[in-house]
Amino acid sequence: MGLFDRLRGDDGPRVAFIGIDGVPWYLIEDEPETFPNLTAIAKEGAGGPMDSIVPPESSACWPSLTTGVNPGATGVYGFQDREVGSYDTYVPMGRDVQATRLWDRVEEEGRDATVVNVPVTFPPSREVQRMVSGFLSPAVEKASHPADFGAYLDSIGYRIDVDAKLGHDEDKTAFIEDAHETLDARYEAFEHYVEKDDWDLFFGVFMTTDRVNHFLFEDYERDGAHREAFLEFYRSVDEYIGAIRDALADDVTLIVASDHGFTTLDYEVHFNTWLEEEGYLSYTTDDHEDLADIADETTAYSFIPGRFYLNLDGREPRGSVPEADYESVRDSLKDDLLDLEGPDGRPVLDRVVEKEAAFAGDHDDIAPDLVAIPNDGFDLKSGFSAHEDVFDQGPRNGMHTFSDATLLVDDPDVTVPTGTDLYDIAPTLLDLLEVEYSRGDFDGESLA
């Protein structure tokens, strides 16, 4: 049964999912010497690029990946969402995810799930075998269940996340060291529970990959000072995944996937500043800092990444756009967005998607009216504090992309065809586990 014998009876096939947040497929394809283990999975099983979701932001992506449905059904659209009928905003957490998670389906079948470091899962579920929440969680003690799981994680120096502020320093030495330490402890936890071999679904995420990409991706793509450090970090990622693969029992299928792609960032685009300059947005005070400070005459406002909302009468508390004018105002805003060019003369946006084309479900009442998908190099920002310029550059040099996420499945009977997207992972995983579901449960289709 592989290197480690299973400690429980034969209850059916099992799956180990390893997330590599923000790793683009082309990076693996172009660097086979850096990724010998991931390359082997692609050759011996299946591998290829897939599309992310709209918008390709981790706080929205992971709820969709782990439920198989779009943000209209999960109720989570990004790092910041707004309350229905209000200008109040909040940061979505695990309890805001309104669709059924994969591990809940597994547990409902009387089987066990170990869940490690998945973003937007705080507070941890007490219905699964064990869980430590990921991105946006507080200290390990509060983010883990049961107590002995948290105690073990503390004992190995486990971290919820890398210290991203270190990436803002011009000297990236401390950031790179911190990224390796975070990665090492995450792997140690993964290895420990993979070897424990008492689960039916192991679901763990390396999010440090996203952090490294944000601050070092330009170095990789444009032969910068930290290119070798970037590749050395990814050699460690690949080595760790290879070790996990070797440790898995024969009845376990390994899936490796990212939630979006990545590319070099050239310009940050501050869209609320642009909306203000174009006459779509105004404020009640010069000292504005949040959505509640917009003036009654505001036509539209924006949240990251590239989400646009009309200030609609009857929906927003002080809406200025009559419902009868909704389509015409939205069309005008879409046209203006598509006309926007960057300082280098390139179009900022690849396309602008209407809400009804991207979202459907019981929770689409807070859906953005438009979502902008940028061309490579333009990272879409928002915020309601005063910003001097529409275009500028910050400490990050890498940005998310909608296309070229990664999917690898260590099973020769699975294919990754053109057109695969994030929504296909959930039904694929359940088919591999032989967990029954209704065909209409998901927005994607099984690849198994």
N, C-alpha and C positions, 0 to 999 in steps of 0.2 A: 504493500500500500504506500510506497514511497519511503522517504527517509524516516518519517515519523509514523508510527502505527496510530490508527484512530482509537480513541479511548472510549468510544461509545458504539452502540450497535449500528447496523446498516439501515438508516432511515431515508435513503434516497440520495440522489446526486446533490453536490454542494457547489457553492460559488465563492471565490475570493475576488472582491473588487478592490483595485488600487487606483485611487484618483491621483492624477498629476496635474494639478490646477494650472491652466493656462499654457500647457505645453503644445506648441503647434506641430502638426504632422510633418511638415517639411523639415523641421529641425532634426527629427529622428531619421527621416529619409536621406537627408544630406550628410549626416554624421554617423555612418554605420560603425566607425571605429570607436566613437564615444558611446554608442548605444548597441553593443553586441547582443545583449540579452533581449532588448525590445525588438531588435531586428530579427532575432531568431524566432520570437513569438509570431511576428508578421509572416515569416517564411513557413513556419511549421503549422501555424493556425491561420489567422486572418488579421489584416490590419489595413488601415487607410484613413483618409481625412473624412471628417464629417462637419456638418454645419452646427452652429450653436443655436441660441434662441434670440428672439427680439425682446428686450435688449440683451446683448452679450455681457452681462454684468454678474459677477459671482453670486451676489445675494439673490438674484433671480434665477440664475442657472442651476444651482445645486438643488433648490426645491423642485424645479422642473425635472432635472435628471433623476432625482430620487422618488418622484411620483409618476413620471411619464406624461404629465399634462402641462399646458401652457399657463402663464401667469394669471390669466383670467379665471383659471380653476384653482391654482394654488393660493391666489390672493397676494402674491409677493411680486412686485415689479422692479425692485432695485434696492439699493442701500438706504434710500429714504422714500417713504410713501406718505400719502396724505389721508387724513381722516375723512370719511364720507360726510358731506355737508358742512365742511369746516375748512379753515385755513391752518389747522393744527397739523403737524407732521410727526412722524415717528420712524424709528429704525426697526424694521421687521426682525423678529426673532423666531425661534422654533414654533412657538404657539400660534404665530400668525400664519403658518402654513396650513391651509385648509383642506388639502388633498391627502390621501392615504399614502404614507411612505412605504417603500419596499420592505423594510424590516418589520413593519407592522403586519403586512400581508404574510410574511414568513412566520412571525410569532402566532398569528391567527390559525396557521396550519399545525400548531403544536411543535414547531421547530424553533431553533435558537439562532439569535443574531448578535454578533459583536460589532459595535459601530464606533469608529475611532476618528475623531477630528473632522467630521463633516460640517462645513459651514452652515449657519442658520439652523442649528439644532438645539440651542439653549432655551430653556433648561433641558437637561437630559431626560429622555423617556425612562420611566420606571417599569415599563412593560416589556423591555427587551432584556436579554441576558446580561449585557453590560454596555455602557455607552459613556464616552467622554465627548462633549460638544466641541465644535471647532470655532472658526472665525466669529468674532463678536462675543465670545464667552469671557467671563471673569476667571478667577483663579481655578486651578484644577479641582480643588476640594468641592467647589460649588458646581462645577461643570461635569462631574463624573458620578456614575452610579453603577454598582453599589459601592459602599464605603471602602471595601478592601481593594477595589479596582483603583480608586483615587489614591489610596495609600501606596500601592505599587508604583503608580505613575510618578508620584512625588519622590519616591525613593530613587528613581533613575534620572531625576532632573528633567522630566517631561515638560514641554512648553506648549501652550495653546497656539502661539504664533511667534514669528520672528519679531525683533524690534525694528520695525520699518523706519523709524526715525533715524536710525544709523545710516540708512541709505541716502539721506539728504546731505550727508557730509561729502565734501569733495574727495577726501581720502576714503575709499570704500573698504579699507582693510578690516575695520571693526565690524562692518556690516557683513562682509563675506564670512568672517569667523563665526559670527552669530548665526548666520544662515546654516553653516555646517553643523554647529552644535545643536540647533533646532532639528535639523534633518536627522542627525545621528540618534537623538533621543526618540524621535518619532519611529525610526526604524527599529530601535530596540524594543519599543512597545509592540509594534507590528509583529516582529519576530517572536516575541514571548507568547503572544496569543495565537499566532499561526501554529506554533509548536504545541501549544496546549490542546489544539485540535478537538475542541469540544463544541463547535458551532456548526451550523448549516450554512449561514451566510456570514462571511467576514467582509466588512465594508470600511475601508480606511482611506484617508485622503492625505497626500503630501501637498500642503498649500504653500510651502516655502518656495516651490518652483515659481509660482506667480510672483512672489516678492522679489526673487532674484531677477526675473524677467523685467519687472518694472524699472529696476535700477541699472541693469547691465545689458539689456537686449541690444542697444545700439552698439555697444562694444563688440558684441558677437557679429552683428550684421555688417558693421563698417570697420572692423579690424581695429577696435579701440584698445586702450591700455589694459582693460580687464577681460579681454577675450579668452585668454587661457584660463583665468580663474572661473569664468563662466562655464567653460567646457569641463574643467575639473570638477565643479559642483555637479554637473550632469553625469559625469562618469560615476560619481558616488550614487546618484539616483538610480542609474541603470544597474550598478552592482547590487544595490539593495533589492531591487525588484527581481533580479536574477536569483538572489539568495532565497527570497520568498518563494519564487517559482520552484526552486529545487526542494524546498521544505514541504511543499503541499502534498497531501496524500493523493493517490491516483483517482479518487472519486471527486476531486475538486477541479472545477474549471476556473482558470484565471482570466479576469477581464481587467484591462488597463485603459483608462480614458481620461481625457481632459474636458473641461467645461466650455472652453473657448480657445481661439487661437491667439497669436501674439505677433506684433510687428514693432518696428522702430517708431517712436513718437517724435515728430518734428515740431508741432505746435499744439498747445492747449487752446481750446476755443471756448471762450466764456459766453455762453449763449444768453444768459439773462442780461449781460451787458449789451450784446447785439440786439436783443429785443427792445431794450431801452433806447438804443440809438435809432432803431427803426420805427419807434413810436408805438410799439405793441405793449410796452410795460412801463409803468411809472409807480412811484412810491409816495407814501404819505409824509415821509420825513427824509432828510439827507442822511440820517444815522440809521439806515435800514440794515437788517441782518437776517430776517427770516420771511417766510411766505406771508405771514400775517401783516407785514408792513406794506403790501402792495396797495395801490390806490384804487378807488372804485372804478375809475375809467380804464383800468388795465384790460387789454384784450387777450393777452396770452402770457404764460410764464413757463419756466423749464425746470426740470429735475435732471440729475445725471442718470444715465448717460444718454443724452439726446432725446429725452422724453418731453413732449410739449403738450400743455393743457390750455384749452381756451377758458377764459373767465366767463363761464356760461351762466346765463340767467336761469334760476331755478335749480341749478346744481351747486354752484359756488355761492356762498352767503351774500356776496356783493357782486354778483355777476353782471357784466356789462354787455355781453354778446347775446342778443335775442335768439331764442331757439330757432326761429325761422331763418336766421342768418348763419346758422352753424356751418352748413356745407360751404357756402361762399367764402366765409371768413377762413375756414380751415384750408380751403383750396388756395386762397391768396397767400396764407402763411406758408403752405407747402411750396408754392412757386418761388417765394422769396428765399426760402431755405435752399432750394436747389440752385438758385442763382449765386449763392455766396461763394466767393473765391478767397483762397488764402493769400498770404503775403507773397507767395511764390507763383501766384496766378493759377494754381490748380483748383478745380472744384473741391470744396470741403467735403461734400456729401456724395456718397454712391447712390443712395436712394432714400426716400422718405415713405414710411409705411403707415397707412391708416389703421386705426385701432381695430376695426372689424376684420382686417386681414390678418391680424396677429393674435388677437385675444378672443376667447370665448369661454364662458363659464358663469357660475353663480356669483363670482366675485369680480366681475369686470366693471363694477360701478366706480372704481377708482382708477380705471385704465387710462393711460395717456391718450389723447386724441390723435397724436402723431408720434412716431418714433423715427429718429434720424439715424441712419447707418453711415458712418464716415468712410471716406477713402483712407487708405493707409497713410499714417503720419499725422492725422488730425484727431486729437483726443478731446472728446466732448465733455465740457464742464458746465456747471451751473452756479449755484450758490446765490444768496441774496444780499451779500455784503457788496459795498462799492468796489468796483474793479476798473482800473484805469483803461485798459486795452482789451479788445476782443481777443486778440491773438498775443500769446506770450509763451514763455518757456519756463518750466519749473524744474524740480530736482529729478523727476522721472524721465527716463528716455525710452520706455517701452509701453505699449498700449494693447488693449484687448482687440481682437477681431472676431467678426461673426463667422467667418469661414475658417477652415483648416484646423479645427479641433482634431484631437487624436482619438482613435478607437482601435484597440488590439484585443483579440479574443484567442486564447490558447486552445482552439478547437478547430480541426480541419473541416468540420461539417458546417461551420459558420462562415458567412461571407459578409464583407463590408462594401456594398455596392455604392455607386454614385448616387447621391441624393440622401444618404444616411444622415440623420440628425440626432440631436440629444434625446428626443422623445422616444427613439427606438431602443434605448438602453434598458428601460424598465421592463418592457415585455420580453426582450431577449433574455434578461437575467432570470425572470420568472419561468420562462420555458426551460432554461438550462437547469433550474431547480425542480422542475416538474410541479410547480405551484399553479393551480388553476386560476383563471381570471376570465372576465367577460371581454369580448373583442372591443366593445365600446368604452372600456375603462381608460384607454390610453389614446394620446394623439399620434403616437408612432406605431410602428409595426415590428414584430419580432424578426430578427435576422437569423434565428436558430432554426 
